[in-house]
Amino acid sequence: MTSARAIMHQGAECNGESDTLAGASRKMLDPHIGSPPTCGADDRLPTS
């Protein structure tokens, strides 16, 4: 299975685990951002 980390580019935006739904929605209004993943407090994708 392909991981999100494998298909994302280095400058990808992510939602923080404590971001509000309104904040995440504002990011998605940008035409160059689709559905950003949620990152941990260290601003990295969780590994699982």
Steps between C-alpha positions, in 0.01 A plus 500: 500500500630847412541734797397867508864590564599332172265707283520842670745767391738670746299824523170333587272674748356304788244563770630493855339260743369797700380707199133587487269381227463862387879534463523177303216615275677829427810308384288289266359813331841560344475359146839329531415309818270201483444305819796556733593222742507554875849522649608458859642764734842448336348605162566152355267232372431226753679172432287193527 
